[in-house]
Amino acid sequence: MSRLFGSVRSRATLGATLVVAVALVAAGTALLLSLRANLTGEAGTRAERSAQAVASELAARTPLDKLSGLDAEDTPVQITDEDGVLLAASEDLERITGTGTSEVTPAPGRSDADDDRDGDDDDRDDDSLDPDEIAPGASFTNGTATIDGDTEDYRFAAVEVETPDRGRLTVHAGAPLAAEHSAVGTALTAMLIGFPLLLGVVAAVTWLVTGRALRPVEGIRREMAAITASEDLRRRVPEPATHDEIARLARTTNATLAALEASVERQRAFVADASHELRSPIASLRTQLEVAAAHPELLDLDGAVEDTVRLQNLAADLLLLARLDAGERPAGTRVDLAALAREAAAGRERVTVEAEPVEVSGSRGQLARVLANLLDNAERHARERITVTVRREGGEAVVDVADDGEGVAGADRERIFERFVRLDAARSRDDGGAGLGLAIARDVAVRHGGTLTAGAAPAGGALFALRLPLAGRGPGQPPGLDR
């Protein structure tokens, strides 16, 4: 059963069919009950009219054998007295139920002359009707009657009438329910035949519509399976020409594949560049060690230490980038950027710091790494002076690092933040590092909810602007909401 309804298509078809089935059963039941009640009410109305007509004749002192209501072929009539004794009945009535008396033949010895019964008309109960008065309304029951050998269901109406010579009489008149039974039976038959056909149409239409709607989903699934099997992230899933949810799903899937492809390509390039960068110091260090092993007197100990330090720094940079790519969140401690800038500038002769106390929230170690990388980059290109400015601007803390070097061309102001990027030959592998400093600085700034951009300094060199949210303000929170 679970496999039979394991698809969205089958479950949608089953659900739609069940909902329509419940609605049809409820509507059909209500229709049958309403139809039956209306037809039964009409039969009761006919029976009441017949009983009222006979009661009117009795009130007019018509003899029992002269009552016209007793001659109706399809309307059985009984007339009983206060004691329930049958006084008169329809001629062809053979059997009756539902009227309180099953007699169909008047009791022997009863006649119009002795119907006054001991002359006690003046001694009736206080709730008796006035002479010749017909009780308003009627009471109704259901029963059967056999007329000329035919037995049918009837709706009986009982009407009371007060006569001066016969006392209080009750007239029972019936109307056949054959029309009600026929109409209800016909409607029920039509429902039993039509409802299954209608449910079949609903199921078929739902199956076809859902299958057509889900066909692009199956195409997306097959293509995704093929992409997974082939590991070819250049492939894309088909996008239907519609503007519904499935089309948006396909576009989102392709956007995800494109982002995944770009991420994988960036990772491959990163691994290739890292391998290339690591190979140079490792090869240099190995060469020096091999020479030292053969000729100890030629050992360049300073060069070996320098290569080892460079290798250690590169490994540390790669580890930090890996943690940043993994989504490592900075600690939420308060950091004074002014004090941090002075610490980073300590021991650097050409650096001047102009700072006001500004606190941000984040990792002190990572923010110190940003300032150190910016100052290292400035020292490599500055001629005489480097200026570090820390200030508050609106709801942000701003750190500007400016030098008086040649600056960065406008076309390269974004490219320099890419990993392993060097702009010119002057940034040699020995002097310019591995090209990871600015990339690390921007990644750390972004992780702290800020930005790092490159521009032109007033002295003509490069200006790197680091912007971070003030402490107590989330990323993107508008100014004026400091806690």
C-alpha positions in Angstrom: 0.0 0.0 0.0 2.8 2.4 0.8 4.4 1.7 -2.5 1.1 2.1 -4.3 0.7 5.6 -2.9 4.3 6.4 -2.7 4.2 9.1 -5.4 2.8 12.7 -5.2 0.7 11.9 -8.3 -1.1 9.0 -6.7 -1.6 10.7 -3.4 -3.0 13.8 -5.0 -5.4 11.7 -7.1 -6.5 9.7 -4.0 -6.9 12.9 -2.0 -8.9 14.7 -4.6 -11.1 11.6 -5.2 -11.8 11.2 -1.4 -12.7 14.9 -1.0 -15.1 14.8 -3.9 -16.6 11.5 -2.7 -17.2 12.9 0.8 -18.8 16.1 -0.8 -21.0 14.0 -3.1 -22.2 11.7 -0.3 -23.0 14.7 1.9 -24.8 16.6 -0.9 -26.6 13.4 -2.0 -27.8 12.6 1.6 -29.0 16.2 2.1 -30.8 16.1 -1.3 -32.5 12.8 -0.5 -33.6 13.9 3.0 -34.9 17.2 1.6 -36.8 15.5 -1.2 -38.3 13.0 1.1 -39.3 15.6 3.6 -40.9 17.8 0.9 -42.9 14.9 -0.7 -44.0 13.6 2.7 -45.1 17.1 3.6 -47.1 17.3 0.4 -48.8 13.9 1.1 -49.6 15.1 4.7 -51.2 18.2 3.2 -53.4 16.2 0.9 -54.3 13.9 3.7 -55.2 16.8 6.0 -57.4 18.4 3.2 -59.3 15.1 2.8 -59.8 14.8 6.6 -60.9 18.4 6.9 -63.4 17.8 4.1 -64.9 14.8 5.9 -64.9 16.6 9.2 -66.8 19.5 7.5 -69.5 17.1 6.3 -69.7 15.7 9.8 -70.0 19.1 11.3 -72.8 19.8 8.8 -74.6 16.7 10.3 -74.3 14.6 7.2 -75.2 11.0 7.8 -72.3 8.6 7.9 -73.6 6.6 4.9 -73.8 9.9 2.9 -70.3 11.1 3.4 -68.6 11.7 0.0 -65.1 11.3 1.5 -65.7 7.6 2.0 -66.0 7.0 -1.7 -62.5 8.2 -2.7 -60.5 5.3 -4.2 -57.0 6.3 -3.2 -57.8 8.0 0.1 -58.6 5.6 2.9 -60.8 7.2 5.6 -61.7 6.1 9.1 -64.1 7.8 11.5 -63.9 6.9 15.2 -65.6 8.2 18.3 -64.1 9.2 21.7 -63.7 5.6 22.7 -61.8 4.7 19.6 -64.8 2.7 18.2 -64.9 2.7 14.4 -68.0 4.3 13.1 -67.3 4.4 9.4 -64.6 3.6 6.9 -63.9 3.6 3.2 -65.8 0.9 1.3 -62.8 -0.8 -0.3 -60.5 -0.6 2.7 -59.4 -4.1 3.8 -56.5 -3.5 6.2 -55.0 -0.4 7.8 -52.1 0.4 10.2 -50.9 3.6 11.8 -54.2 5.2 12.7 -54.6 3.8 16.2 -57.2 1.3 15.2 -56.9 -1.6 12.8 -60.7 -2.1 12.3 -62.0 -1.5 8.8 -65.6 -2.5 9.4 -67.9 -0.4 11.7 -69.0 -2.0 14.9 -72.5 -3.8 14.6 -75.5 -2.1 16.1 -74.1 1.4 15.6 -76.3 3.8 13.8 -76.9 7.5 13.4 -79.9 7.3 15.8 -78.0 6.1 18.8 -74.8 8.1 18.2 -75.9 10.6 20.9 -75.0 8.0 23.5 -77.1 8.5 26.6 -77.7 12.1 25.9 -74.7 13.2 27.8 -73.7 16.0 25.4 -74.1 18.6 28.1 -71.8 16.7 30.5 -68.6 16.8 28.4 -65.3 17.8 29.8 -64.4 21.5 29.9 -61.8 21.1 27.1 -64.5 19.8 24.6 -65.0 21.6 21.4 -68.1 23.6 20.8 -70.8 21.8 18.8 -70.2 21.6 15.0 -66.6 22.9 15.7 -63.6 21.4 13.8 -60.3 21.3 15.8 -57.6 23.5 14.2 -54.6 21.6 12.7 -54.0 17.9 12.5 -51.7 15.2 13.8 -49.8 13.0 11.4 -48.6 9.4 11.3 -47.3 7.0 8.8 -48.8 3.6 8.1 -50.1 1.2 5.5 -53.5 0.5 4.0 -54.8 -2.3 1.8 -57.4 -1.2 -0.8 -58.8 -3.8 -3.3 -55.9 -6.1 -2.5 -53.2 -3.5 -3.0 -51.1 -2.6 0.0 -49.3 0.8 0.0 -47.7 3.2 2.4 -49.7 6.2 3.4 -49.4 9.5 5.3 -52.4 9.8 7.7 -53.8 13.0 9.1 -56.1 12.9 12.1 -58.7 15.8 12.5 -61.1 16.1 15.4 -64.6 17.5 15.1 -67.3 18.1 17.7 -70.9 17.1 16.7 -74.0 17.7 18.8 -75.5 14.3 18.0 -72.4 12.1 17.9 -70.1 13.8 20.2 -66.3 14.2 19.5 -65.3 12.3 16.4 -61.9 11.8 14.9 -61.4 11.6 11.1 -58.3 9.7 9.9 -57.6 10.3 6.2 -54.6 9.1 4.2 -52.6 10.1 1.2 -50.4 7.6 -0.7 -46.6 7.9 -0.4 -46.0 6.1 -3.6 -44.8 9.3 -5.4 -42.4 10.0 -2.5 -41.0 6.5 -2.6 -40.7 6.6 -6.4 -38.9 10.0 -6.5 -36.5 9.1 -3.7 -35.8 5.7 -5.3 -35.2 7.3 -8.7 -32.9 9.9 -7.2 -31.0 7.3 -5.2 -30.5 5.1 -8.3 -29.3 8.1 -10.3 -26.8 8.8 -7.5 -25.6 5.2 -7.2 -24.9 5.2 -10.9 -23.7 8.8 -11.4 -21.5 9.2 -8.4 -19.0 6.4 -9.2 -18.8 7.7 -12.8 -18.2 11.2 -11.6 -15.5 10.0 -9.1 -13.9 8.1 -12.0 -13.8 11.3 -14.1 -12.4 13.2 -11.1 -9.7 10.6 -10.5 -8.8 10.4 -14.2 -8.6 14.2 -14.6 -6.6 14.6 -11.4 -4.2 11.8 -12.5 -3.6 13.4 -15.9 -3.3 17.0 -14.6 -0.9 16.1 -11.8 1.1 13.9 -14.2 1.4 16.8 -16.6 2.3 19.3 -13.8 4.9 17.0 -12.3 6.5 16.0 -15.6 9.1 18.8 -15.4 9.9 17.7 -11.8 10.8 14.2 -13.1 13.0 15.9 -15.8 14.8 17.9 -13.1 15.3 14.8 -11.0 16.7 12.8 -13.9 19.1 15.6 -14.8 20.2 16.0 -11.2 20.9 12.3 -11.0 22.9 12.4 -14.2 24.9 15.4 -12.9 25.6 13.5 -9.7 26.7 10.4 -11.6 28.9 12.4 -14.0 30.1 15.0 -11.6 29.8 17.5 -14.4 28.7 20.7 -12.7 28.5 22.5 -16.1 25.2 20.8 -16.9 21.9 22.4 -16.0 18.4 21.1 -15.4 15.7 21.9 -18.0 13.6 25.0 -17.2 9.9 24.8 -18.2 8.5 27.7 -20.2 5.9 28.3 -17.5 5.9 30.8 -14.7 4.8 28.5 -11.8 6.5 27.1 -8.8 8.2 24.3 -10.8 9.8 26.8 -13.2 11.1 28.8 -10.2 12.4 25.5 -8.7 14.3 24.8 -11.9 15.8 28.3 -12.0 16.8 28.1 -8.4 18.3 24.7 -8.9 20.4 26.0 -11.9 21.5 29.0 -9.8 22.5 26.6 -7.1 24.4 24.5 -9.6 26.1 27.6 -10.9 27.1 28.7 -7.4 28.4 25.1 -6.7 30.3 25.1 -9.9 31.9 28.4 -9.1 32.7 27.3 -5.6 34.3 24.0 -6.8 36.3 25.9 -9.5 37.4 28.4 -6.9 38.4 25.6 -4.6 40.3 23.9 -7.3 42.1 27.1 -8.2 42.8 27.7 -4.5 44.3 24.2 -4.1 46.4 24.7 -7.3 47.6 28.1 -6.2 48.3 26.9 -2.7 50.3 23.9 -4.0 52.3 26.2 -6.2 53.0 28.7 -3.4 54.0 25.9 -1.0 56.2 24.2 -3.6 58.6 27.2 -3.8 59.7 27.5 -0.1 59.7 23.7 0.3 61.9 23.3 -2.7 64.2 26.1 -1.6 64.4 24.7 1.9 65.1 21.2 0.6 67.9 22.5 -1.7 69.6 24.3 1.2 69.3 21.2 3.4 70.8 18.9 0.7 73.7 21.4 0.1 74.3 21.5 3.9 74.3 17.7 4.1 77.0 17.5 1.4 78.9 20.7 2.3 78.1 21.8 5.9 80.3 24.9 5.5 78.0 26.2 2.8 74.8 26.1 4.9 72.8 29.3 4.6 71.1 29.2 8.0 69.4 32.6 7.7 67.9 31.6 4.3 66.6 28.3 5.7 65.0 30.1 8.7 63.5 32.7 6.3 62.0 29.9 4.1 60.7 28.1 7.2 59.0 31.2 8.5 57.5 32.0 5.1 56.2 28.4 4.9 54.8 28.7 8.4 53.0 32.0 7.6 51.6 30.6 4.4 50.3 27.5 6.2 48.7 29.8 8.8 47.1 31.9 6.1 45.7 28.9 4.4 44.3 27.5 7.7 42.6 30.8 8.4 41.1 31.0 5.0 39.8 27.4 5.4 38.1 28.4 8.7 36.6 31.5 7.1 35.3 29.4 4.2 33.8 26.9 6.6 31.7 29.8 8.1 33.5 30.3 11.4 31.7 33.0 13.3 33.8 35.6 15.2 33.7 35.9 18.9 31.3 38.6 20.3 33.8 40.4 22.5 34.3 44.2 22.5 37.4 45.4 20.7 38.8 49.0 20.9 40.0 49.6 17.3 42.1 52.6 18.4 44.1 50.6 20.8 44.3 47.7 18.2 45.6 50.2 15.6 48.3 51.5 17.9 49.4 48.0 18.7 49.6 47.0 15.0 51.6 50.2 14.3 54.1 49.7 17.1 57.6 49.1 15.7 56.7 50.4 12.3 58.8 53.6 11.7 56.8 55.2 8.9 53.3 54.6 10.4 51.3 57.5 12.0 48.1 56.7 13.9 45.3 59.2 14.4 42.6 57.5 16.4 39.6 58.1 18.6 38.3 55.4 20.9 35.8 53.3 18.9 34.5 49.8 20.0 33.3 47.0 17.7 32.2 43.5 18.5 34.2 40.6 17.1 37.4 38.6 17.3 40.3 40.6 18.5 42.8 38.2 16.9 41.1 38.3 13.5 40.8 42.1 13.5 44.4 42.5 14.5 45.3 40.3 11.6 43.3 42.6 9.3 45.2 45.7 10.5 48.5 43.9 10.3 47.9 42.8 6.7 46.8 46.3 5.6 49.9 47.8 7.2 52.2 45.1 5.6 50.7 45.9 2.2 51.1 49.6 2.8 54.8 49.2 3.8 55.6 47.4 0.6 54.4 50.3 -1.5 54.7 53.4 0.6 57.5 55.9 -0.2 57.8 57.7 3.1 54.6 57.8 5.1 51.6 55.6 6.1 48.6 57.1 8.0 46.1 55.1 10.0 42.9 56.9 11.0 40.3 55.5 13.3 37.0 57.4 13.6 33.3 57.0 14.2 31.0 57.7 11.2 27.3 57.4 11.8 26.7 53.9 13.2 30.0 52.5 11.9 33.6 52.4 12.9 35.9 53.4 10.1 39.6 52.5 9.8 41.5 54.2 6.9 45.0 53.0 6.0 46.6 55.4 3.5 50.1 55.4 1.9 51.9 57.7 -0.4 52.9 55.1 -3.0 51.8 54.7 -6.6 48.3 53.6 -5.6 46.0 51.0 -7.2 44.4 51.5 -10.6 40.6 51.7 -10.7 40.3 48.5 -12.7 42.3 46.5 -10.1 40.7 47.8 -7.0 38.5 44.7 -6.7 40.9 42.2 -8.2 43.5 42.7 -5.6 41.2 41.1 -3.0 41.2 37.8 -4.9 43.4 35.1 -3.5 47.0 34.7 -4.9 46.7 37.9 -6.9 49.8 40.1 -7.6 49.4 43.1 -9.8 52.9 43.6 -11.1 56.4 42.2 -11.2 57.5 44.6 -8.4 55.5 42.5 -6.0 57.9 39.6 -6.1 57.4 36.3 -4.5 60.0 37.1 -1.9 58.9 40.7 -1.1 55.2 40.6 -1.9 54.1 37.4 0.0 51.7 34.9 -1.4 48.9 37.3 -2.4 46.6 36.2 0.5 46.8 39.2 2.9 44.1 41.4 1.3 41.9 38.4 0.6 42.1 37.4 4.3 41.4 41.0 5.4 38.3 41.3 3.3 36.9 37.8 4.4 37.4 38.8 8.0 35.7 42.1 7.5 32.7 40.4 5.8 32.5 37.8 8.6 32.3 40.8 11.1 29.4 42.4 9.1 31.6 45.0 7.6 33.3 46.0 4.3 36.8 46.6 3.0 37.4 48.7 -0.1 40.3 50.2 -1.9 40.5 53.7 -3.2 42.8 56.7 -3.8 44.5 58.4 -0.8 44.9 62.2 -0.7 48.7 61.9 -1.0 48.2 59.9 -4.3 48.7 56.4 -2.9 46.3 53.7 -2.0 43.6 54.1 0.6 42.0 51.0 2.2 38.8 51.7 4.2 37.6 49.2 6.7 34.0 49.7 8.0 32.5 47.7 10.8 29.3 48.0 12.9 29.7 49.6 16.2 29.6 47.4 19.3 26.0 46.6 20.2 24.7 47.1 16.7 24.0 44.1 14.4 25.1 44.1 10.8 22.8 46.3 8.7 21.2 48.0 11.7 20.5 51.6 11.1 22.3 54.4 13.0 20.7 55.7 16.1 19.8 52.3 17.6 22.9 51.9 19.9 22.1 50.1 23.1 
